[in-house]
Amino acid sequence: MTAAVPVARTALLIVDLQNDFLHPDGAYGRAGQSAPAIAALPGRIKPLADALRAKGGWIVSTQFTLVPAKGGEPLISPHLKQLRPFLKKGDFMPGGWGHALVDALQPADLTVEKIAYSAFYMTRMEWVLRKVGIEKLYVCGIVTNGGVASTVRDCHVRDFEVAVLEDGCAAFTEETHRIAIDALRPVAPVMSIADCLREIEAS
């Protein structure tokens, strides 16, 4: 049996809980694209983030990013443009309010911009995690079937110890969330926030 990873080498990896996704004044809120389960996540996750900070662990935030090109017009992949035609100049812009982690979960110790589902695809995520010695990740955020699932799988193939927090993630429907969680069970342990809190407090 392998030794438990110390809290100092453990992180809560928060996937895409940004103002443009969650805040009523953000890009998705203005377009009426939200779900109660998604809106509830920051309040549900905050006690865990606070407990991990108090124990010396890490908070890592991924920020979905629309890279601005000439004139500030965002580079939007065709499939996303079709799915979310309301996205426009200024949305998910690096350094902008909408791009930032929601206030309830601030501050993050590490922040990584991402341009696709996985937090590892063409990003510095693996580099920063290795640099600071993080070995274990509890993954939460949105959406379960997109950014969360892809990131958990990429943690797995990179030999990070990883768990997914079932009630710390959400999708636009409960059925989509449930199917995605079930598909992750062969890849990583599925935990509740309460389980995770107990594990941290016992460390």
Number of C-alpha atoms within 10 A of each C-alpha: 3 4 5 8 13 15 20 17 17 23 26 24 27 28 28 28 28 26 23 25 27 24 18 16 13 20 23 20 16 14 14 10 15 17 15 11 16 20 16 15 19 22 12 14 21 15 15 20 24 14 14 22 18 11 14 14 21 24 23 22 29 28 24 26 23 24 19 17 10 7 7 11 15 19 16 18 11 10 9 11 13 10 9 15 12 13 17 16 15 18 24 26 22 17 9 12 16 24 26 24 25 19 12 12 20 14 14 18 12 16 19 18 21 23 19 18 19 23 28 22 15 12 16 14 21 17 11 15 20 12 9 12 12 21 19 23 23 22 26 29 27 25 23 28 21 16 21 30 24 20 21 28 15 18 24 15 9 11 10 17 17 25 24 29 25 21 19 26 27 28 22 17 13 12 10 14 22 15 12 20 22 12 13 20 12 9 17 17 14 19 16 14 19 13 12 17 15 12 11 17 13 7 10
